[in-house]
Amino acid sequence: MNDGGNLFEGIDAAAPQEVFERIVAQPGVLIERIVSTGQASPEGFWYDDPRDEWVVLLTGAAELEFEAHRMRMKPGDHVHIRAHCRHRVAWTDPQTPTVWLAVYFGG
């Protein structure tokens, strides 16, 4: 049986925190839909994942911060974040849900 769905359905734009939903989880790979509406990483917090992450922004707008630079993202932009590359979400659009698709692999 195929599990299916729509990445743009069931979005709660009023959620007080980012919403992480697993799409696929199996050994070696995790795919998540992440929805942010104005949320950002707490000040001083950095993600430091042992896995590689590939993320694409599907709707909204965001800014990722890395130790050496910031990256403004719009729909269609994607980035491969290597394992242990410290990063954080510096900003997401507070008016429009920012929908990300994140693929974690390796590690």
Beta strands, then each sheet from edge to edge (+ up, - down):
strand 1: 19-26
strand 2: 29-36
strand 3: 52-59
strand 4: 62-66
strand 5: 70-73
strand 6: 78-81
strand 7: 87-92
strand 8: 98-105
sheet 1: 1+ 2- 8+ 3- 6+
sheet 2: 5+ 4- 7+
end
